[in-house]
Structure formats: structure tokens, C-alpha cells
Amino acid sequence: MTRSFMTRRTALKTAALLPAAPALLTGSGAAAQTGEAPPAIPRYRRMQLGDLTVTTLLAGTRELENPQTIFGMNASPEDFAAVSEAAYIPADKSLNFFTPTLVETGSEKILFDTGLSPDGITSALAAAGHSADEITHVVITHMHGDHIGGLMGEGGATFANAAYITGQTEFDHWAAAGNDNFEAKVRPLAEKMSFLKGGDSVVSGITAVEAFGHTPGHMAFRLESGGKGLMLAADTTNHYVWSLQKPDWEVKFDMDKEAAAATRKSLLGMVAADRLAFIGYHMPFPGVGHLEAKGDGFHFHPMTYQLNV
């Protein structure tokens, strides 16, 4: 069983690396007196799923004003405010998390998505004790900028020793879209990429699941090991209240909003029914929990120690 605990000294050293919102980095006591604020949010969370080691990585955070311009676009302001109040969150602001996931099989280190920038993902990996050169596979769930942003830096590919894997449908869409992020971050790696479809395996125990709607070829991935299961749901749902409790509420960045809502209900319904662990890319860090079917949607139960006992 793998456990990791951050000492105060390690916390202080990694504080400067944390890309958290300034409001979250207010210090007190000795930390405030020295000008060194401990990170408000740890950079990683390591868990065990059978023989797989699963580590979520905080590659960045971003504060958002007026979140109904993105979430619940088809809800009334009154309904949006009521759902927010019932969940003890403000209706006029939110904090977004960007959470790639590292899966270690023993012989492979497989990174799912890369965050907003090379610095964000490499510093999160370093906090967890890994370097970019150790990554053997990079899997891209879809090609929005906050998932491909860490692929390439000024010096070239961030993960120089990795193989690259993504969905064929997703790649084909963006290759024809004239998208600047794709051209800068993905196109230079095209010759190193292999492609999969729903039902294909990344490696044994990691299976692609078609979750189209957010983007034309958006993929989730189901992990199975030692009789345990986990769904890497990527951007199937983008907020733990506004998208989970209300799967029919429209999200600005869902390219096909009707298909995205249908995918939320079907995929997340399966996660809840099968009692799978769940990782959402934008869930509150560490992004891991279980889903309970409730009303028209789902309730998020954050993970505590379940995968490490």
C-alpha cells in the first residue's frame, strides 16, 4: 500500500509552485511573518486501485465570476441561485480545478491530460515525486486547451519519452478545425500518436469509453484492477453541483449540448449504479468521489480513505 504525507517543510517548498487563486493563499502565523504561505490545496493525491497506483495532480486553479454565464445557461437565475444556496456555494463566483491523473501499472506511467501549461503539470508531477521524462504514455481525453496545454513548451515536447494516445474521432475533428491550440500543441506530435475508439484498451485494465457531446470525440476511461473499478470521466461533468445535480443544465463549453446532457445521464448513471469510484477533471481537488443517483441528477460524495484501505 502506498501512502504519502506532505511535511510542513515540503509544503513550504512547494507553495511557490501552486497555481492557486491568490485569495486561497492567505497565510497567518509564522508563515505570514516569513512571507512564505503554505499551499491551501495539496498538489497531488495518491490512491491504490488494486494493482494500479492512481494519482490526481493539481495542475492549476482559476477563479470564475458570474458562473451562470458558463454553467446552467438554460436555467433561470432564480433556480440557479436556489440550487447554489442549497449546496452552500455562492451563485456569483466559483473556483475551477484542473486535474490530470497519473496511473502507474508497475511498468508504465500513464498521464491522462496535461493541464493548462507545461509548468503547471511538471510542477504537480514533481510534487508527487515524478519527472516528465518518466511518463511512458500521454492519453488525451479531448482537445480543449486546458487538457492539451502542457503537451508542448518553448523547448519542444514536455514528455519526450512518451507515446501519445487519443480518440480518432476527436483528432480528426480538431485536425480539420483550424484551431490554434491544436496546431501548436497537438499537430507537432501527430506522427507519435496512436488512436482508439470506445472499447479499445490503453493497456490491460484501462478501457476507452465514448462520452461524446462535450467535444465530438470526448473520451472517458474505465480502470479495473483487483476487483475495483474507477471512471476517469474527464469533462463529462464540469461542476460538482451545477452539472452533476442538474445534468440537463447547459454548459457553455459543451459543443453539442443535447448530446453532452445525454452522456452525463447515461455515463454517470452507470457510474452510480456500478458504485464505481469517479474522477472528474474539474471536481474540487483531489477530484475523486462516488456518485449517488438523486432526483434528476447525482450527488457527489468526496473520497476520503476508501481506496487506501
C-alpha positions in Angstrom: 0.0 0.0 0.0 1.4 3.4 -1.0 0.9 6.4 1.4 2.3 9.8 1.1 2.2 12.7 3.6 3.4 16.2 3.0 5.6 17.6 5.8 5.5 21.3 6.7 8.9 21.8 5.1 7.8 20.2 1.9 4.6 22.2 2.0 6.6 25.4 2.3 8.9 24.5 -0.6 6.0 23.7 -2.9 3.9 26.7 -2.0 5.6 28.8 -4.7 4.7 26.2 -7.3 1.0 26.1 -6.5 -1.0 27.8 -9.3 -3.9 28.5 -6.9 -6.0 31.7 -6.8 -4.4 34.5 -4.8 -7.4 34.5 -2.4 -6.6 31.0 -1.4 -3.0 31.7 -0.4 -3.6 34.0 2.6 -1.2 33.0 5.3 -1.1 33.5 9.1 1.3 33.0 12.0 4.9 32.1 11.2 4.2 31.5 7.6 2.8 35.0 7.2 5.7 36.5 9.2 8.3 34.9 6.9 6.4 35.7 3.7 6.0 32.0 3.0 2.4 30.9 2.8 1.8 27.1 2.8 -0.3 25.9 -0.1 -4.0 26.0 0.6 -4.5 22.9 -1.6 -2.0 20.0 -1.9 -0.6 19.3 -5.3 -1.4 15.6 -5.5 -3.4 12.7 -4.0 -2.1 9.2 -4.4 -4.5 6.2 -4.1 -4.5 2.5 -4.8 -6.9 0.7 -7.1 -6.0 -3.0 -7.0 -2.5 -3.2 -8.6 -2.8 0.3 -10.1 -1.5 3.4 -8.4 -3.7 6.4 -9.2 -2.5 9.9 -8.5 -4.6 13.0 -9.2 -2.5 16.1 -9.9 -3.5 19.7 -9.3 -2.2 21.4 -12.4 -4.0 24.7 -11.8 -7.0 26.6 -10.4 -9.0 29.5 -11.7 -11.5 31.8 -10.1 -14.6 32.5 -12.1 -17.0 35.4 -11.7 -20.7 35.1 -12.8 -20.6 31.3 -13.3 -24.0 31.2 -14.8 -22.5 32.6 -18.0 -20.9 29.1 -18.3 -23.0 26.7 -16.1 -26.8 26.4 -16.1 -27.2 28.7 -19.1 -30.7 27.4 -19.7 -31.7 27.7 -16.0 -33.5 30.7 -14.6 -31.4 33.0 -12.3 -33.8 32.1 -9.5 -33.3 28.3 -10.0 -29.6 28.7 -10.3 -29.4 30.7 -7.1 -31.7 28.3 -5.2 -29.6 25.2 -6.2 -26.4 27.1 -5.2 -27.8 28.1 -1.9 -29.0 24.6 -1.1 -25.4 23.3 -1.8 -23.8 26.1 0.4 -22.0 27.7 -2.5 -22.2 31.2 -3.9 -24.1 31.8 -7.1 -21.9 34.6 -8.2 -18.5 33.0 -8.2 -16.7 29.7 -8.4 -13.3 28.1 -8.3 -12.3 25.8 -11.2 -9.8 23.0 -10.8 -7.7 21.4 -13.5 -6.8 17.8 -12.6 -4.8 15.5 -14.8 -4.4 11.9 -13.5 -1.3 9.7 -13.4 -1.9 5.9 -13.5 1.1 3.6 -12.7 0.8 0.0 -13.7 4.2 -1.1 -12.5 5.9 -0.9 -15.9 4.0 2.1 -17.3 3.4 5.6 -16.1 0.3 6.8 -18.0 -0.7 10.5 -17.8 -4.3 11.4 -18.7 -4.4 15.0 -19.9 -1.8 17.7 -19.3 -3.4 20.9 -17.8 -3.1 24.4 -19.0 0.7 24.7 -19.3 4.0 22.7 -19.1 4.9 24.4 -15.9 1.6 23.5 -14.2 1.8 19.8 -15.0 5.5 19.4 -14.4 5.4 21.1 -11.0 2.5 18.9 -10.0 4.3 15.8 -11.1 7.4 16.9 -9.2 5.4 17.4 -6.0 4.3 13.8 -6.4 7.8 12.6 -7.0 7.8 12.2 -10.8 9.5 13.8 -13.7 8.2 14.4 -17.2 10.8 12.1 -18.6 9.4 9.2 -16.7 6.0 9.4 -18.4 5.6 6.4 -20.8 2.1 7.3 -22.2 0.1 10.5 -22.5 -3.6 10.0 -23.1 -5.7 13.0 -24.3 -9.4 12.7 -23.4 -10.2 15.6 -25.7 -8.5 18.6 -27.2 -9.7 21.7 -25.3 -6.9 24.0 -24.3 -6.9 23.1 -20.6 -6.2 19.4 -21.5 -3.6 19.8 -24.2 -1.8 22.9 -22.8 1.0 21.0 -21.2 2.0 19.0 -24.2 4.4 21.4 -25.8 6.7 24.2 -24.4 9.2 26.5 -25.9 11.8 23.7 -25.8 9.6 21.2 -27.6 7.6 18.2 -26.3 7.2 18.2 -22.5 7.0 14.4 -22.3 9.9 13.5 -24.6 9.8 9.7 -23.9 6.1 9.2 -24.1 3.8 7.6 -26.6 0.7 9.6 -27.3 -2.9 8.2 -27.5 -6.2 9.9 -28.2 -9.5 9.2 -29.9 -9.6 9.0 -33.7 -12.9 11.0 -33.9 -11.5 13.7 -31.6 -8.2 14.1 -33.5 -10.0 14.2 -36.9 -12.3 16.9 -35.8 -9.6 19.2 -34.5 -7.2 18.5 -37.4 -9.8 20.0 -39.7 -10.9 22.8 -37.5 -8.1 25.3 -37.9 -7.7 25.6 -34.2 -4.6 27.4 -33.0 -4.2 25.4 -29.8 -4.3 22.1 -31.8 -1.8 23.4 -34.3 0.6 24.5 -31.6 0.2 21.6 -29.1 -1.0 18.5 -30.9 -0.1 18.7 -34.6 3.7 18.6 -33.9 3.1 15.2 -32.1 0.8 13.7 -34.7 3.4 11.2 -36.0 3.9 9.8 -32.5 0.1 9.3 -31.9 -1.9 6.2 -31.9 -5.7 6.3 -32.0 -8.5 4.4 -30.3 -12.3 4.1 -30.1 -14.7 3.1 -27.5 -14.0 -0.4 -26.1 -10.3 -0.2 -27.0 -7.6 -0.6 -24.3 -4.8 1.8 -23.5 -3.2 -1.1 -21.6 -4.7 -4.1 -19.9 -7.3 -2.8 -17.4 -7.8 0.6 -18.9 -10.6 0.9 -21.4 -11.8 3.8 -23.5 -15.5 4.8 -23.1 -17.1 7.0 -25.7 -18.6 10.1 -23.9 -19.3 12.4 -26.9 -21.0 15.7 -26.6 -18.6 18.0 -24.7 -16.5 17.6 -27.8 -17.2 15.4 -30.9 -14.8 12.7 -29.7 -14.6 13.2 -25.9 -13.5 10.0 -24.2 -13.8 8.7 -20.6 -11.7 5.8 -19.4 -12.7 2.9 -17.1 -10.0 1.4 -14.9 -10.3 -2.1 -13.4 -7.9 -3.9 -11.1 -8.2 -6.2 -8.1 -11.9 -6.3 -8.3 -12.2 -2.5 -8.1 -13.3 0.0 -10.7 -12.9 3.7 -11.4 -14.1 6.0 -14.1 -11.9 8.8 -15.3 -14.8 10.9 -16.6 -12.7 13.9 -17.8 -15.2 16.7 -18.7 -18.4 14.6 -18.9 -19.4 16.9 -16.0 -17.8 20.2 -15.2 -19.1 21.2 -11.8 -20.0 19.1 -8.8 -23.3 20.8 -8.2 -24.4 22.7 -11.3 -23.6 19.9 -13.7 -24.0 16.8 -11.5 -27.2 17.7 -9.7 -28.7 19.2 -12.9 -27.3 17.2 -15.9 -29.8 18.9 -18.2 -28.4 22.3 -17.4 -26.4 23.6 -20.4 -22.6 24.2 -20.2 -21.1 26.9 -22.4 -18.1 24.7 -23.5 -20.2 21.6 -24.4 -20.1 21.7 -28.2 -23.2 19.5 -28.6 -25.3 20.4 -25.6 -28.0 17.9 -26.1 -25.5 15.0 -26.6 -23.5 16.2 -23.6 -26.6 16.1 -21.3 -27.5 12.6 -22.6 -23.9 11.4 -21.9 -24.0 12.9 -18.4 -27.2 11.0 -17.6 -26.1 7.7 -19.2 -22.4 7.5 -18.2 -22.8 9.0 -14.7 -25.9 6.8 -14.2 -23.7 3.8 -14.9 -21.0 5.1 -12.5 -23.6 5.4 -9.8 -25.3 2.1 -10.4 -22.0 0.2 -10.5 -20.7 2.1 -7.4 -17.5 3.0 -9.3 -15.0 5.5 -7.9 -15.2 8.6 -10.0 -12.6 11.2 -11.0 -13.8 14.4 -12.7 -11.3 16.8 -14.2 -13.0 19.9 -12.7 -14.3 18.5 -9.5 -13.0 20.0 -6.2 -9.4 18.7 -5.8 -8.5 15.9 -5.4 -11.4 15.3 -7.7 -12.2 11.8 -6.5 -15.5 10.5 -5.2 -18.6 8.4 -5.6 -21.9 9.4 -7.3 -25.3 8.8 -5.8 -28.3 9.0 -8.1 -30.6 11.6 -6.5 -33.6 13.3 -8.0 -33.0 14.4 -11.6 -29.2 14.0 -11.2 -26.4 13.0 -8.9 -24.9 13.8 -5.6 -21.1 13.9 -5.3 -19.6 12.1 -2.2 -16.0 13.1 -2.0 -13.4 10.3 -1.5 -11.7 10.1 1.8 -9.8 6.9 2.5 -11.8 4.3 0.6 -9.2 3.4 -2.0 -6.3 3.1 0.5 -7.8 0.6 2.9 
